[in-house]
Amino acid sequence: MKPAKPLESMILTIRERKIVVDDDHAPVYGVTTKRLNEQVKRNVERFPEDFVFRLTAEEKAEVVANCDHLGRLRFASASPSVFTEHGAIMAASMLNSPEAVTMSVFVVRAFVQMRDQLATDRTILLRLSEIDRTLLRHDVALRDVYRKLMPLLAPAPAPARRRIGFHAKDAD
C-alpha cells in the first residue's frame, strides 16, 4: 500500500533537519494524529528531542504559509509535533497497525533517497567547482597566448617602395 501523496512531498526542512509533520505522518501509518501523539507521550523515553519536537509559533506560521496542504493547522491551538527520520522509524516500530509496518519501509526509503540526492548534488557541485577552476586556468593561459600572438597578427609595415626612374643622391 502506498500513501495517497508521495512521502517526499511531506518531508520539510526545519531547524536544518528533515522532518514530517504529525498531521501528515499519522495517516501514513493508518492512525489518527491524536493516536500517534498519544503513543509518543506514553513512550517519551523513545522520542528524544532529535527524534520528535514541537514547532514554535513562528515555525508553525511558516509551515502553514508555505505548505498549502497544511493550511488546516492554522487554527489548531497546539503546535504540531514533527518527526525526524529516526522519529519516523521509532513511531513505525511502536504502532501496531499493518500500515505502520508497510509504511515504515517507505518512510525510510524516502529519507534515504533524499540523503542520496543531497550527496549527488554535493558531488555535482564539487565537480562543477573543479571544472570552473580548470576553465579559469585555461582562460589565463589563452589570454597569454593571445597577447603573444597579437604582434604577429598585426599587419607588417609596408616595405619602402623604390621609386621608378633615375634619382640623384641627395646631398646633405
N, C-alpha and C positions, 0 to 999 in steps of 0.2 A: 504494500500500500504506500502510495506517495502522497505527500501533503498537497493541498489544493493549490498552493503557490510555492514557487521554488524557495528552498531554505536559504539560498544565497541572498535573496531579496529581503529576508528577515534579519540578516546579520548587519548590525550597525557598528560604528566606531564611537565609543565614549571613553573619555579618560585614557586615550591611546590604547584601548583594549577593544577587541571584537566581542560584541555581546548580542544577546537575543532578549527582547522584552518579554516578560512573563505572559502578557496577553497573546503574543504570537506563539510562544513556546508551549503553553498548555494544550491547545488544540492538536498540536503535532503528536502529543503523547496520548490523545484521546481522553483528556481530563479537563475539568474546568480550571480557570485561573485560581479560583478560591481553593480548590483541592490541591493544586500544585504548591501554592503558598503555605497551606496547612502542613504539607509534608516537609517543607523547608523549615518551618518553625519547630516542628516536632523533632527534627534531626539537625538542629543548629550546629552541632559539632562537626557534621559532614560538609557544612557550607561556610567555610571561612570567607573573609572579605574578597579574596581573589577568585572565588567561585561565584558568589552572588552578592549584589549590593543594591541599595535603593538609589534612584536618581534624585538629584537635588531639584528644587523647583525650577531653576534655570535650565538644567539639562532636560527636564520633562517638557518645558515650553519649547525648547529647541527641537526635540524629537517630534513633538506634535506638529510643529510648524513645518518640518522638513519631510515628514513621512505621512502622506495622506491616509494610508490605511490605519494609522494610529490616532486619528482625529478623535475617536471615542474616548481617549484618555484625557482630553482637555478638561472635562468636567468631573473627573474622578477626584475624590477627596484625598486619597493616599497616592503617594508617588509609586510608580511601578517598580517591581523588582526586576533586575536584569541579570542574566546568566552568562558567564564567560564559557568558553569551550569546556573547561573542566567542570563547571557547574552544570552545564547541559548534560554531560556524561553522568555526573553524580545523580542528577534528577532521574535520568533514564533507569539507573540501577535501583532507585528507590521505589519508583512507581511500578505497579504490577499489571498494568493494562497490556494487552497484546500489542497495541500500537506503540507503547513505550519501548518494548524490546525491538521491534522492527525499526522504529524511527530513530533510535539511538545510533544505529549504523548510518543512517542518512545524515544525522547531525554531525557525527564525527567526520564523515566524508566531505561534507560541506566546508567545515573548518579546515580540514587538511587541504582541500582543493584551493581555498583562499590563501593558505600559507604557501602552497606551491606556486600559486600565481604571483604572490609578492616576491618570492625568491627568484622566479623567472624575470619579473620586472627589474629587480635589482641587478641581475646578471646582464640584462639588456642594457641598462643604464651604464654599468661599468664598461661594457664593450663599446658603447657609443662614446663614452669619455675617452677611451683609448684611441678610437678612430679619430676623434676630434684633435687629440694631441698629435697624432701622426700627420693629419692634414695640416696642422699649423706648422709643423717642422717642414713639410713639403712646400708649403706656401713661402716660407722664408727662403728655402733653397731655390725655388723657382724665381723669386724676385731677384736673388743674387745673380742667377744665370741671365735673367732678362737685362739687368743692369750692365752686365759684361758684354752682352750681345748688341746692345743699343749702339755703341760706337761703330761696330762692324756693319750694322744695318743702315747706318746713316749714309746718304749718297756721298760718294767721293767727290772732292772738288774737281771741277772740270780742268783738264790739263790746259796749260797756256797754249794758245793757238799760235802757230807760226804764221806770220803774215806772208802773203804771197808777194813775190816781186823782189827787186833789189832795194836794199835799205842800207844807208851809210851808218857806220857806227857812230853813236852819239859821243861827242867829245865832252868829257866832263872836266 
